[in-house]
Every structure is written in structure tokens, then in C-alpha cells.
Amino acid sequence: MIQGLSRFRTMRAATLTKFSSKQLATLLRAYPPMHGIVEKADQVDALLKLEEIDLNSAKSIMLEFANNTGLEAGKDPRRYLWTDAFAVCNFLDLFHKTGDTRFRNLATSLIAQAHEILGKHRKDDTSKRSGWLSGLSAEQGAEHPTAIGLRIGKKLPERGKAELYDDDDEWDRDGQYYHYATKWMQALTNAAKTLNEPKYHAWAVEMAKGIHPHFVRGQRMVWKMSVDLKSPQVPSMGHHDPLDGFLTYATLDTIKYSGVQVQSLAPELDHLRQIMRGKDWATDDSLGLGGILCDAFRSFNLYLSTARLEFSEMTVNLLRASQKSLRSMLRHDRFDSPASRRLAFRELGLSIGLRSIVRLKVSLLDEEKASKFAESDRLEILNLVDGILDKAGLIGEIESFWGNTVNQRERTWTEHLDINMVMLATSFCPDGFLDFE
């Protein structure tokens, strides 16, 4: 992507620098179409700046994460599904960019370790259960580790049947989250693509089929389920869970590997489509906003690969919701507070989302891709993207703030160290996470 932009900039420079500024002004007056060339070139320069990544910082952070969490020998493993999903994507991207097989090995080791730990009951399980969550034998469970999902990886075991619900305690208790599961499906699918290992994609589809009927009930979804998916732990519905599930399933359903058969997710997609109808995705949460920005990019790419109108319409709707959310959020001016009053991983979710919109804008500069959209949709998408990218300076502000070692001494950083580190690395080098197709 960056190489394509660089070639355009080089060709533009070779052509336009033949003229003096006075000659160029004369050309622009005489030939109005030249305005588009210069404007596009300026956009390319701006996008190249926004697309810059910090590969070395991402490498350093991810190697420290591997050491801290017991991924390499010497320490007890510490696994957490959301963080590990981002970490797998980061390791895969580092392998792809550097060719260093250490990162490939870290990605595959992390997948295996997460399945071995989060796919089984805890040692301190409140009901004294053991083995695979699915109840499969040791051999069968190893072949189907995601059959009924994976635990979150919280500090405390899930609430016992006789225990009363406590809102504060529940945040620290184990169970299963739907939006964590979809992130793991994404990580597995990226592993299948990067490593050419279809088994990872098969596990992602199997996970989707296994958890869906437990989390999706009628016209509602459950926020948090027990580790065995038998009972709701928090019955309310996550705002973006239906959207997240729909786009994840839709992507999984478009991927085919020669000689590998997996079940269609069409019934599950129909179910989520009904739940999504008429929903407003706007949010005042920075992590949630980052999520719908990434979802806009995913729906944009799904339209390019499938030509299904629902994805073009979804792209427009998600960008509208994103612009509305961004305006609302900035009215509160949350980004000038000290580190002690901020949560890094939530803000880094926003910077990752903004990076996805940079990539969407790059795609819009490709006339072949842009021409696939109806003119009215293309123009609205372009206007919405440009409006959002007016605030793209937040990417650098957030990364610089949380990359500062002074701010990393604050309790808000250290108490969420693993997730903060990994999402900072993702923001520095986001392609592994964003290239979900």
C-alpha cells in the first residue's frame, strides 16, 4: 500500500517539478483538470505521513510482552483472550514485515498456549471441573480447541451458582465475552492467511458455530456467559456485539481454501442481520469508536470483495455514526487530562480505528476500487472520511502520550500493562490487525 503511494508521489514529482511555480500556476489556470492531479498528490503526501509505522518500537514491545506473559520459557504463562488476539496479529505482521521466524513461532506458540489454557477449565474452578470446556476427550479437544469458545482469562473464577451478583466483582470474574471471541476468530483467520494453515480458519468457523446459539437468543444477545456457555453471567447486550459478529462471520464466510470444507455461517448471519436492523451505532466511548471505525473499513473491504449492496450501505452508516461520535467525544476534550485520569487501551483503540480510516482513504484514491461504489455512496464516503481524518492528528498525540515512559509509570498503565503494551504496538504497526480479509 505504501509502495503504491510512493510510486505515485515519485511520478508526480518527476512531472510537476519540471515547471516553475509560475509555469505551474499558468498550467492550472489553462487546464483545470491539473487541479485534480495536484490535489491528489497533496493527499498522497498527507496519507504517507499518516501511514508511517514504528516497526522497531512494535518489535521491542512485543518481545517484552512475550517475556512478561510466559510465552517463552522461564515464567508462568499469563493468558487473556482480548490481549492475545491483538498479540497474535502483531506477531504475524512482524513476521510478514521482517521475515524473522521468531515472530512466526511466537504467533503459533501463543495460539497453542491460549487454547491449552483458556480452552480448559481453571485449576480453581468453582464447580471442580477439569479438562476442555467442551467436555471432549484430551485428544478430541486438541483437535477442536475452540468448539464452545474460550475463557476470558480474568483473575477470579466465575461466580458460583450460590453466589449473589456483585457488579464490581463481576468485572474481575471469568466467563466468556462474545466480543473477545470474535477478536480471536480474527486472529485465527489472520494466522491461516499469513501461514497458509487452513486449520486456523476452520477453528475460527467452528468457534463461531459453537458459541452463537448461546450468546444470541431471539432478538437479543448476552454480554457475558459462563465458561461452559450454560448460563448468562451478565444478561445485558453489548452495544456493538451484533455488528462485530456480523462482520466477522461475513468475512469468515467469504474465505475458501482448496480441499478444505467448513460449514456456512449463512444462518447465523441472517440471525444477526435481524438484530442489527435499525440500530444506531454512535458511541461516546473511545474504544467503541475505534471499533466502529475499524468496522467501517471492514465493511468497505467486504463490499469490494462481494459487491453486496448491504456492505456499501453499512460503510456509509458506520462512517456517519463515527463522525457523530467523534464530534461528541471531542466536545468533552478528554485528551488533555493527566495519565492518572485516562485509560491507555481505550484511547489506543481509537488511534487504531483512525489508522483504519487512513487505509480506507488510500483505497478511495485507487480509481478501480472507488468506481465499484455508486457515485452517491462514493462521494458521501469520501466526504465522511475526510471529515474524520481532520482529527487524524489524534493518532500521533495518543501514541506519543502513551509511549512516554513518564506516563507509563502511572497506575492506569501498570494495572493494565499487557493490554496497554499490545495495543500500543498495534497502533504503531497496525497492518496485522487491520488486514482481516
N, C-alpha and C positions, 0 to 999 in steps of 0.2 A: 504493500500500500504506500509506504513512504517512498520506496524507489520510484513508483509511478509518478508521484507528485514531484519528486526531484527531477525526473526526466522532463516533465512539463516545464518546470521552472528554468531548467537549463536551456531548453529550446526557445522559451520565451525571451530569456536574457540574450541569447545569441542573436535573436532577430531584432529586438527593440533597442539594444544598446548600439546598433548601427546608426541610430538617429540622435541628434542633439535634442535637448528638451524643447527648443523652439520648433524644430522639424516635427517632433512627435506631436506637439500641440496642433500644428498645421494639419497633420495626418488625421488627428482625432476630429477636427472640425470638418475636414473634407470627406472623411469616411467614418460615419457614425458607428458601423459595426466594430471598429477598432476599440471602442469603449468597452465592449464585452471582453475582448482579449486582455486588456489591461486590468479590468476589474477582476477577472478570473485569476489572473496571475497574482494580484494582490491577495486574493482569498487563499490561494495556494501557499503563499509565503506565511500567512497567518496560521493556516492549518498545520503547516510543517512545524511551526513553533509549538503549537498546542499538542502535536503528536509526539514530541520529543519524550523519550523514556529515559529512566535512570537504571540501566541494566546492572551496573555494579552494586548500587545500593540494594536492589532487589535480591541479587545473589547473596550478599552479605547477610541480609535479614533472614532469608530462607534457610541458610546454613545454620544460623544461630537458632532458629526455630526448631530445626531438625535435632540439634543437640539438646535444647531445653526440654523438649517433649518426649525424649526417649526413642526417637525414630532410629537413631543409630545406637550401637551398643554402649552400655555404661550407665544408663538411667532407666528407672521405671517409666513405662510409656504413659502418656497423658493425652487421651484422645477426646476430641469434641467435634461433633459432626459438621457444624457450620464452618468452623475454622479449617478443619481438614479438607473440606470440599474446595475452598479457595486455595489451600496449600497445594493440593494435587494439581489444580490448574496452573499454579505458579511454577511448580517443578517441571511440568510438561512444557511450558513455554520457555523456561530456561534451557531445557534440553534442546528444544527446537531451535532456539536462537544461538546457542553456543556449541552444540554437538557434544557437550560433556556428558558422558554416560552416567556420571554420578547422579545427575538430576533425574535422569530416567529411572535409575534404581531407587532413588528416594520416592518418586511418584508411585512406583509399583509396590514398594515396601509399605508406604503409607496406606494404600488401598487395602493391602493384605492385613495390616495391623488393625485398621479401623473395622474391618469385617470380623476379625478374630475377637476383638474386644467389644465393640458396640453391637455386633450381631448376636451376642450371647448375653445371658443374664449376669448381673453383677455378683460378686462374691458376697456382698452384704444384702442380697435381695430380701425384701421384707417377707416374701412368701416362701423362702428357702428353695427357690427354683434354680436350676442349673442347665447348662448346655445352650444350644441355639434357641433364640426367641421363637423360631418357627416350630420347635418341637421335633425337628428332623434329627436323624442319627448323625453322629460325628461326620461320617463320610458324605451323606446326602447334604448336610448343612454346608460343608465346604464347597460342594458343587453349586449350591443355591443359597449363598450367604445373605442375600437381600430379600428372601422370599416373603417376609412380612415386615420389612423395614429394618431400621437400625435405631438404637437408643440415641438420645441427645448427647449423653456424656456429662450430665450435671454432677455436682459434688455429692448431693444426697440421694438416697434411693427414693423411688416413687412413693407416694403416700399409701400407707397400708389401708386395707378395707375398713378397719375400725377407726382410723384417724380422721378427725374433722379437718375440713378445708381451711387453710390459712393463706391469705393472699400473698403475704410477704414470703413465707416459707416455700410456696409453690414455685417461685422463680428459681429456687436452688434445687428443686427436686427433679429427678429423672423422669423419663417418659419418651414419647415421640412427638416431634413437631412436623407438620406437613411441609412447611416452607424450608426446613432443614433437609428433608428427604428429597425435595426437588433439586436443591443445590447439589446433593450427592449424585443424583441422576445425571446432572450436567457434567460433573467431574468424571463420572464413569464413561460418558459418551465422548468427552474430550480425550480420555485415555484410549478409547477404541480407535479414534481417528488418528491421533498422533503416533500411536504404537502399532497401528494396524492389527489390533487384537479384538475381534468381534465379540469375544466373551464378555467384555466390559459393557458393551451396548446391550447384550442380552440380559445382563444383570440389572441394568437400568430399567429396561422394559418390564422385567419380572418384578422389580420393586414397585413400579407404577401400578401394575395389575394387582399386586398383593395388598397395598395399603389403601387403594382408592375406596373400596366399599366400606371401609372402617371410618375413614375421615369424611367422606362425602355421603351425607344422609338426607335423602329427599332434596329439598331446595336449600339446604344449609350445609356448612362444613364445620368440623370441630377443630378448635385451635390446638388442643393438646390431648393426646391419648395415652393410655397406659402402655408399658413397654410391649405387652403381648397383644395390643390393639383390641382388648376385650371391653374396656370401659373408658368413657371420656374423663379426663382429669380437669380440663378447663373447657366447658362446652361452647363458649362464645366462638364466633367465626372471625378469623384473621381477615382484615380489610382486603388485602391483595392475594390471598391464597387461591381463589378460583382463577384469577388471571395468571398467576405464576404457574399453576398446574396446567392450565390450558396451553400456554405457550411451550412449556416443557414437553408435554405429551405430543403436541403438534410437531415439534422438532424431532422427537424420537420416532414419530410415525413416518417421517419423510426419509429416514436413513435406512438404506438397504445394503447388506453385504452378500456378495455372491456365495451361494451354498449355505447360507445361514437363515433359518426361518424363525421369526419371533411373532408373537400374537399382535394383532392390530389393536390400537388404542381408540378406534373409532367410537365404541360405546361410551367410553369414559370422556372423550372429547364432547360428545353430544350432551352428556350429563352436565359438564362444566359450562358449556355454552348456554344452557338454560339458566344456570345460577348467575352467570355474568350479565344477563340481559338487563339493560337499564342502569347498571351500576356507575357511580361517579368515583373515579379512581384518585381524585385530588387528595392531598395529604399535607399536613403541616410538620411531618417528621422527616428529617434529613435522610435517614436510611431508607425510609419508604419512598421518598422522592427519587433517590438514586436507583431504587428498584424499578420504578415505572419508566425512568429514562432508559435503563437497560432493556426493559420490556418493549419500549418503542423501537429500539434498534433491532431487537429480535423479530418483532412483527414485520418491520421493514424488510429484513432479510428473508423472512418466510414468504412474503409476497413476491419477492424476486425469484425465489426457487419454486413457488407453486402457482403463481398468478391467480390465487384465490382472493376474490374481492374483499372478503371479511378481514384479511390481514392489512390491506391498504386502508380500509376504514378504521381498523384498530390503531394503526400507526398515527393517523390524524387525531383520533380521540385521546390517545395516550400523550401525544405531544401537547394537545390543548390542556389536559389535566396537569401535565408537568409545568407548563408555563404559568398556569394559575397557581400551582403550589409554590413555585419558585418566587413569584411576586409576593405571595402571602408570607412566606418564610423570611424574605429579606426585609419586610416591614418590621419584623421583630429584631433585626440586626443582631443575630446571635453570635456572629463570628469575631467580635471584638472582646469577648469575655476571656478571663484568665483560664488556664488549663484546668484548674480545680473545679470549674463550673461547666466543663464541656466533656463530651464522650467521643473519643477519637474514632472508634469503629463506625459510629453513626455518621459522622462527618465524612469519613473516608468512603463510605457507601455513596455519598453524594458526589465526591470527586470522581469515583469510578463511573458513576452514571453520566456525568458530564463528559468524560472521556469517550463514552459510547456515542454521544451525540456528535462529537468531533468526527468520529468514524462514519457516522451517518451522513454528515455533510460532505465528506470525501466521496462517498458513493454517489451523492447527488451531482457532483462535478463530472461523473462519468456519464456521458450523454446516452450511452446504450442502456445503462441501468435506469437513469432518470426517465427515459422515454417509455418505459414499461408502465408508468403510472399515468392515469388520466390527468389531463392538463390541470384541471381544477385542484385535484389532490396534490399533484406535484408542486404547484405554486403555494398551496397552503402549507404543505410540509416544509418547503423551503423557508417561508416566512416565519413559521413557528421555530424551526431550527435556528435561524439567525437571531431570533429574539432570545432564545435560551442561551446561545453562545455569546450574547452580550455580557453574560455573567461567567464566562469560562475562566476568568481570572481567579475564581474561587478554587480552581484545581491547584494552582501554584500556591495560593495562600494556605489552603488546608494541608498540603503536603509539606510545605516549609514549616508550618507551625508544629505539626506532629513529628516531623523529622528532627526537630530541635531537641537536643539531649536535656536541656533545662526543663522543657515541658514533659519529657518522658520520666522525670523524677516524681511527678505528681501521682497521687493515689489513683486518680481517674485513668491513668495509663497503666500503672503497675498491677492494679486489681483485674485488669482485662488484658494482660500482657500478650497472650498468644494471639487472640483475635485482632488486637490492635496491630501487632507486628505484621501479621499475614496480610491484613487488608491494606496496610501502608505499602507493602511490597506489591500488591495487586495494583494499587493506584500508580505506583512508579512504573510498572511494566504490565499493562492490563490485557494484552492480546490473548493470553491463555484462557482468561475468564470470559472475555467478550466474544471470542471466535467460537461460539456454540452453534454449529450448523453441520 
